[in-house]
């Protein structure tokens, strides 16, 4: 593979960049290059509605009426809803139960119980909206493409004057998109910069409380259409103002250098020196006994790291990262109908957001790597596969590299069945 390969060939989705760029532009008031250089992972960024390209704000993504729809008519279950009050989660048993005849599952959200909690001052947290709400499914996919990272989207609905959670930090970066009402945010610098997921804020509650009593780095009220970027670790608390508040929190689950360390250590099991047992009778509680073993182990690890194979590390990171980002949904019935009706005049396009790699597999085969599987194909299929997955739209009869329409149809059917392409 060369640097001239299409973007999908290196594991990045081959989709138009315009929707992705537009999604990021909705969240930040600076150019993407400036955001990446001056703010990403470093410092908060407040973007007022009049600095962003969409004056209508974010209600097209998710509105209070949409929240009512989810809470009352969609058979919502845990964990797609959390409820918090006075900084504590309300046990799910207080607002869930059976759904009636034919839906006796015991953890369905009960709208009348949700009303009781919300009217009593509790905050509702609708979770995983990037998997359940159509507009946010598309937005999260486009924004994830712009950032090159997997995302999650939650909605927070807070009654007037209330605060769902005490000052805390998140272990992932977030965009806060204010949809409805106004919310007062107080932002303080980290007590632990760049925390990992295994380093939640609960273990540093005293430090957080002390820092939160000092001057805020940012003290603002977000109004509809405003956006706020917070790097992981920055302390924050938010309180609804004179009316109820609805905001979206887009969590960015970026891989870290520590992820590289984890994968390197996993691969280090291949080194016999690092698999060796400690000497017989070693007192592991005695620092003097451990010191020579530690020295030798560090030396062995250093030697191994100098020989670490980037290809092997990238393969492990791919297995970790790719499944975290869902491509665009497919329509199973329409996809099956397209399979049945496929002919040389059919037009196909790549599944938006699909990550893939096409690599040699021996002398006469190629391997198409997808997030959850690998497909092996004859080497002569490579130009046609690239044409289909690089898009935007390809007529089956125009696929290059194959001798006739019969072979083109076989390949097109395979990629349709594997949900790598969709009817245009």
C-alpha positions as CSV (number, residue, x, y, z in Angstrom):
1,X,0.0,0.0,0.0
2,X,1.2,3.5,-0.8
3,X,0.5,7.0,0.5
4,X,-1.7,7.5,-2.6
5,X,-4.2,4.9,-1.4
6,X,-7.7,6.2,-0.6
7,X,-8.4,7.1,3.0
8,X,-10.3,3.9,3.7
9,X,-7.2,1.9,2.8
10,X,-5.5,3.0,5.9
11,X,-8.5,2.3,8.2
12,X,-10.1,5.7,7.9
13,X,-13.6,5.7,6.5
14,X,-13.9,6.7,2.8
15,X,-16.7,9.2,3.1
16,X,-17.1,12.9,2.0
17,X,-15.4,15.2,4.5
18,X,-18.1,18.0,4.2
19,X,-20.6,16.5,6.8
20,X,-17.7,15.7,9.2
21,X,-16.3,19.3,8.9
22,X,-19.8,20.7,9.4
23,X,-20.4,18.7,12.5
24,X,-17.2,20.0,14.1
25,X,-18.0,23.5,13.0
26,X,-21.2,23.3,15.0
27,X,-19.3,22.7,18.2
28,X,-16.3,25.1,18.0
29,X,-16.0,28.8,17.0
30,X,-12.4,28.5,15.7
31,X,-11.0,26.8,12.7
32,X,-10.3,23.1,13.1
33,X,-6.5,23.6,12.8
34,X,-6.6,26.1,15.6
35,X,-8.8,24.0,17.8
36,X,-6.4,21.0,17.3
37,X,-3.3,23.1,18.1
38,X,-4.5,25.4,20.9
39,X,-7.4,23.7,22.7
40,X,-7.6,19.9,22.0
41,X,-6.6,18.2,25.2
42,X,-5.3,21.4,26.7
43,X,-7.8,24.0,27.7
44,X,-11.6,24.8,27.6
45,X,-13.2,26.6,24.7
46,X,-16.4,28.6,25.0
47,X,-18.3,29.2,21.7
48,X,-21.3,31.5,21.8
49,X,-24.2,30.8,19.6
50,X,-23.6,34.0,17.5
51,X,-20.0,32.6,16.8
52,X,-21.3,29.3,15.4
53,X,-22.6,28.6,11.9
54,X,-26.1,27.4,12.9
55,X,-28.2,30.2,14.5
56,X,-31.0,27.7,15.2
57,X,-28.9,26.0,17.8
58,X,-29.1,22.3,18.6
59,X,-32.8,21.6,18.9
60,X,-32.7,19.8,15.5
61,X,-30.5,17.1,17.1
62,X,-32.6,16.6,20.3
63,X,-35.3,18.7,21.9
64,X,-37.5,18.6,25.1
65,X,-40.3,17.1,22.9
66,X,-37.9,14.4,21.8
67,X,-37.0,13.6,25.4
68,X,-40.7,13.3,26.2
69,X,-41.1,10.9,23.2
70,X,-38.2,8.7,24.5
71,X,-39.4,8.7,28.1
72,X,-43.1,7.9,27.3
73,X,-43.4,6.0,24.0
74,X,-40.2,4.1,23.2
75,X,-40.2,1.4,25.9
76,X,-36.9,2.8,27.3
77,X,-34.9,0.6,29.7
78,X,-32.0,0.9,31.9
79,X,-29.1,1.8,31.4
80,X,-30.4,4.3,28.8
81,X,-31.7,6.5,31.6
82,X,-30.1,7.6,34.9
83,X,-31.6,9.9,37.4
84,X,-29.6,12.0,39.8
85,X,-30.5,14.3,42.8
86,X,-28.3,16.1,45.2
87,X,-25.2,14.7,43.7
88,X,-26.4,11.1,44.1
89,X,-27.9,8.6,41.7
90,X,-31.5,7.6,42.4
91,X,-31.9,3.8,42.5
92,X,-33.5,2.5,39.3
93,X,-36.1,0.6,41.3
94,X,-37.8,3.9,42.1
95,X,-38.6,4.7,38.5
96,X,-38.7,1.4,36.6
97,X,-41.0,-1.6,36.5
98,X,-42.9,-3.9,34.2
99,X,-44.3,-2.5,30.9
100,X,-47.7,-4.3,31.0
101,X,-49.0,-7.2,28.9
102,X,-46.4,-8.6,26.6
103,X,-43.7,-6.3,28.1
104,X,-43.2,-7.7,31.6
105,X,-39.5,-6.9,31.7
106,X,-38.9,-5.4,35.1
107,X,-36.5,-2.5,34.2
108,X,-38.7,-0.5,31.8
109,X,-38.8,3.3,32.5
110,X,-42.2,4.3,34.0
111,X,-43.2,7.7,32.8
112,X,-45.3,8.6,35.8
113,X,-42.4,7.7,38.2
114,X,-40.0,9.8,36.0
115,X,-42.4,12.7,36.4
116,X,-42.3,12.3,40.2
117,X,-38.6,12.4,40.2
118,X,-38.2,15.3,37.8
119,X,-40.9,17.4,39.5
120,X,-39.1,16.8,42.7
121,X,-35.9,18.4,41.4
122,X,-34.0,15.4,40.0
123,X,-31.9,15.5,36.8
124,X,-32.7,13.0,34.0
125,X,-29.7,11.7,32.1
126,X,-30.6,10.0,28.8
127,X,-27.7,7.9,27.8
128,X,-26.4,6.3,24.6
129,X,-28.4,8.7,22.3
130,X,-25.8,8.1,19.6
131,X,-27.4,4.6,19.4
132,X,-31.1,5.4,19.8
133,X,-32.0,8.8,18.3
134,X,-31.7,9.2,14.5
135,X,-30.4,12.8,14.3
136,X,-27.8,12.0,17.0
137,X,-26.7,8.8,15.3
138,X,-25.8,10.8,12.2
139,X,-24.3,13.7,14.1
140,X,-22.1,11.5,16.3
141,X,-20.9,9.6,13.2
142,X,-19.9,12.8,11.4
143,X,-18.3,14.4,14.4
144,X,-16.4,11.2,15.2
145,X,-15.1,11.2,11.6
146,X,-13.9,14.8,12.0
147,X,-12.1,14.0,15.3
148,X,-11.0,10.5,14.3
149,X,-12.3,9.2,17.7
150,X,-15.3,7.2,19.0
151,X,-18.1,9.2,20.6
152,X,-21.0,8.8,23.0
153,X,-23.9,11.3,23.4
154,X,-26.0,11.8,26.6
155,X,-28.7,14.4,27.3
156,X,-29.1,16.1,30.7
157,X,-32.5,17.5,31.7
158,X,-32.4,19.6,34.8
159,X,-35.4,21.3,36.5
160,X,-35.2,25.1,37.3
161,X,-32.6,26.0,39.9
162,X,-31.3,22.5,40.3
163,X,-28.0,20.8,40.0
164,X,-27.7,17.1,39.2
165,X,-24.0,16.4,40.1
166,X,-21.5,17.9,42.5
167,X,-18.2,19.3,41.1
168,X,-16.3,16.5,39.3
169,X,-14.2,15.7,36.3
170,X,-14.7,13.3,33.4
171,X,-12.1,10.9,32.1
172,X,-12.9,11.8,28.5
173,X,-13.1,15.1,26.6
174,X,-16.6,16.5,26.1
175,X,-18.5,19.0,24.1
176,X,-21.4,20.5,25.9
177,X,-24.2,21.7,23.5
178,X,-26.9,23.8,25.2
179,X,-30.2,23.0,23.6
180,X,-32.9,24.7,25.8
181,X,-32.9,26.9,28.9
182,X,-29.9,28.3,30.6
183,X,-27.3,26.6,32.8
184,X,-24.5,28.1,35.0
185,X,-21.2,26.4,34.6
186,X,-18.2,26.8,36.9
187,X,-14.9,25.3,35.5
188,X,-11.7,24.8,37.5
189,X,-8.3,23.4,36.5
190,X,-7.6,19.7,36.9
191,X,-6.4,18.1,40.1
192,X,-5.2,15.3,37.9
193,X,-4.3,16.3,34.4
194,X,-5.3,13.9,31.6
195,X,-6.9,11.2,33.9
196,X,-7.3,7.7,32.5
197,X,-10.7,5.9,32.7
198,X,-9.3,3.9,35.6
199,X,-8.7,7.2,37.5
200,X,-12.2,8.5,38.2
201,X,-12.8,11.5,40.3
202,X,-14.2,9.8,43.4
203,X,-10.8,8.9,44.7
204,X,-9.9,12.6,44.8
205,X,-13.0,14.1,46.3
206,X,-11.2,16.1,48.9
207,X,-8.9,17.7,46.4
208,X,-11.8,18.5,44.1
209,X,-13.8,20.1,46.9
210,X,-10.9,22.3,47.9
211,X,-10.1,23.3,44.3
212,X,-13.8,24.1,43.6
213,X,-13.8,26.6,46.5
214,X,-11.1,28.6,44.8
215,X,-11.5,31.0,41.8
216,X,-13.0,29.5,38.7
217,X,-11.0,29.4,35.4
218,X,-14.4,29.9,33.6
219,X,-17.6,31.1,35.2
220,X,-20.3,31.3,32.5
221,X,-24.0,30.8,31.8
222,X,-24.7,28.8,28.6
223,X,-27.8,29.9,26.6
224,X,-29.5,28.0,23.8
225,X,-27.0,27.5,20.9
226,X,-23.9,27.9,23.0
227,X,-21.2,25.2,23.1
228,X,-18.4,24.4,25.5
229,X,-15.4,22.1,25.0
230,X,-13.8,20.6,28.1
231,X,-10.7,18.5,28.1
232,X,-10.7,15.4,30.4
233,X,-9.8,16.2,33.9
234,X,-11.2,19.8,34.1
235,X,-13.4,20.2,37.1
236,X,-17.0,21.3,36.4
237,X,-20.4,21.8,38.0
238,X,-23.6,23.1,36.3
239,X,-26.8,24.5,37.7
240,X,-30.0,25.2,35.8
241,X,-31.2,28.8,36.0
242,X,-34.7,30.3,36.0
243,X,-36.2,27.6,33.7
244,X,-35.5,23.9,33.0
245,X,-32.3,23.1,31.1
246,X,-31.5,20.6,28.4
247,X,-28.0,20.1,27.1
248,X,-26.2,17.4,25.2
249,X,-22.8,16.1,26.3
250,X,-20.7,14.5,23.6
251,X,-18.1,12.3,25.2
252,X,-14.9,11.7,23.2
253,X,-13.3,8.4,24.0
254,X,-9.9,9.1,22.6
255,X,-7.1,6.6,22.8
256,X,-4.1,7.7,24.9
257,X,-0.4,6.9,25.0
258,X,-1.2,4.7,27.9
259,X,-3.2,2.5,25.5
260,X,0.1,2.1,23.5
261,X,1.8,1.1,26.7
262,X,-0.9,-1.5,27.4
263,X,-0.6,-3.0,24.0
264,X,3.2,-3.0,24.2
265,X,3.1,-4.8,27.5
266,X,0.6,-7.3,26.1
267,X,2.9,-8.0,23.2
268,X,5.9,-8.2,25.6
269,X,4.6,-11.6,26.6
270,X,6.4,-12.9,23.5
271,X,9.8,-12.2,25.1
272,X,11.1,-15.2,27.0
273,X,13.2,-13.1,29.4
274,X,10.1,-11.3,30.5
275,X,8.2,-14.6,31.0
276,X,10.9,-16.0,33.3
277,X,9.9,-16.9,36.9
278,X,11.5,-15.0,39.8
279,X,14.2,-17.0,41.5
280,X,13.1,-19.8,43.9
281,X,12.4,-18.4,47.3
282,X,12.4,-14.7,46.4
283,X,10.8,-12.6,49.2
284,X,8.6,-10.3,47.0
285,X,8.0,-8.1,50.1
286,X,11.7,-7.4,50.5
287,X,12.9,-4.4,48.3
288,X,16.5,-5.6,48.5
289,X,15.5,-9.0,47.1
290,X,13.4,-7.5,44.4
291,X,16.0,-4.8,43.3
292,X,18.2,-7.0,41.2
293,X,15.2,-8.7,39.5
294,X,13.7,-5.3,38.8
295,X,17.0,-4.1,37.2
296,X,17.2,-7.2,35.0
297,X,13.5,-6.9,34.1
298,X,13.8,-3.2,33.1
299,X,16.8,-4.1,31.0
300,X,14.9,-6.9,29.3
301,X,11.9,-4.7,28.7
302,X,14.1,-1.9,27.3
303,X,15.7,-4.4,24.9
304,X,12.3,-5.7,23.8
305,X,10.8,-2.2,23.3
306,X,13.6,-1.3,21.0
307,X,12.5,-4.2,18.8
308,X,8.7,-3.5,19.1
309,X,6.9,-4.0,15.8
310,X,4.6,-1.0,14.9
311,X,2.6,-3.3,12.6
312,X,1.8,-5.6,15.6
313,X,0.9,-2.6,17.8
314,X,-1.3,-1.0,15.2
315,X,-3.1,-4.3,14.7
316,X,-4.0,-4.5,18.5
317,X,-5.0,-0.8,18.6
318,X,-7.2,-1.4,15.5
319,X,-9.0,-4.3,17.4
320,X,-9.5,-1.9,20.3
321,X,-10.6,1.2,18.5
322,X,-12.6,0.2,15.4
323,X,-15.4,-1.6,17.2
324,X,-16.0,1.5,19.4
325,X,-17.3,3.5,16.4
326,X,-20.4,2.3,14.7
327,X,-20.7,3.0,10.9
328,X,-24.0,4.3,9.5
329,X,-27.0,2.1,10.2
330,X,-28.2,-0.2,7.4
331,X,-31.8,-1.1,6.6
332,X,-31.8,-4.9,6.7
333,X,-35.0,-5.4,4.6
334,X,-33.9,-2.9,2.0
335,X,-30.4,-4.4,1.9
336,X,-31.9,-7.9,1.3
337,X,-34.2,-6.5,-1.4
338,X,-31.2,-4.9,-3.1
339,X,-29.4,-8.3,-3.0
340,X,-32.3,-10.0,-4.7
341,X,-32.6,-7.4,-7.4
342,X,-28.9,-6.8,-8.1
343,X,-27.9,-6.4,-11.7
344,X,-25.1,-4.7,-13.6
345,X,-26.9,-1.4,-13.7
346,X,-27.3,-1.3,-9.9
347,X,-25.5,1.6,-8.2
348,X,-23.8,1.1,-4.8
349,X,-22.1,3.4,-2.3
350,X,-19.8,2.7,0.6
351,X,-21.4,2.4,4.0
352,X,-20.7,5.7,5.6
353,X,-18.3,5.7,8.5
354,X,-17.1,2.1,7.9
355,X,-13.5,1.6,8.7
356,X,-11.6,-0.8,6.5
357,X,-8.2,-1.9,5.3
358,X,-7.3,-3.9,2.1
359,X,-4.0,-5.7,2.4
360,X,-2.2,-8.5,0.6
361,X,-2.9,-12.0,1.9
362,X,-0.3,-14.2,0.1
363,X,0.4,-14.1,-3.6
364,X,-3.1,-14.5,-5.0
365,X,-5.5,-13.2,-2.3
366,X,-6.3,-9.9,-0.6
367,X,-7.8,-9.5,2.9
368,X,-10.5,-6.9,3.5
369,X,-10.3,-6.0,7.2
370,X,-13.6,-4.7,8.8
371,X,-14.2,-3.8,12.4
372,X,-15.5,-7.2,13.4
373,X,-14.2,-9.6,10.7
374,X,-11.8,-10.2,7.8
375,X,-12.9,-11.2,4.3
376,X,-10.5,-12.9,2.0
377,X,-11.0,-12.4,-1.7
378,X,-9.1,-13.2,-4.9
379,X,-6.3,-10.6,-5.6
380,X,-8.0,-9.6,-8.9
381,X,-10.9,-8.1,-6.9
382,X,-8.7,-5.4,-5.3
383,X,-9.4,-2.6,-7.9
384,X,-13.1,-3.3,-7.7
385,X,-13.2,-3.4,-3.9
386,X,-11.3,-0.1,-3.8
387,X,-13.7,1.5,-6.3
388,X,-16.7,0.4,-4.2
389,X,-15.4,1.4,-0.8
390,X,-13.7,4.6,-1.9
391,X,-17.1,5.8,-3.4
392,X,-19.0,7.9,-3.5
393,X,-21.2,5.8,-6.0
394,X,-20.2,3.0,-8.4
395,X,-22.2,1.2,-11.0
396,X,-21.7,-2.5,-10.7
397,X,-21.1,-3.0,-14.4
398,X,-18.3,-0.4,-14.2
399,X,-16.2,-2.2,-11.5
400,X,-12.6,-2.4,-12.7
401,X,-10.3,-5.3,-12.8
402,X,-12.8,-8.1,-13.2
403,X,-13.3,-10.0,-16.5
404,X,-17.1,-9.9,-16.8
405,X,-20.4,-8.8,-15.2
406,X,-20.9,-12.3,-13.6
407,X,-17.7,-11.8,-11.5
408,X,-18.7,-8.2,-10.7
409,X,-22.1,-9.3,-9.5
410,X,-20.6,-12.0,-7.3
411,X,-18.3,-9.4,-5.6
412,X,-21.1,-6.8,-5.3
413,X,-23.4,-9.4,-3.7
414,X,-20.7,-10.4,-1.2
415,X,-20.1,-6.8,-0.1
416,X,-23.8,-6.1,0.1
417,X,-24.3,-9.2,2.3
418,X,-21.3,-8.2,4.5
419,X,-22.9,-4.7,4.9
420,X,-19.8,-3.0,3.5
421,X,-21.7,-1.3,0.8
422,X,-25.3,-0.1,0.5
423,X,-27.7,0.7,-2.4
424,X,-27.0,4.2,-3.6
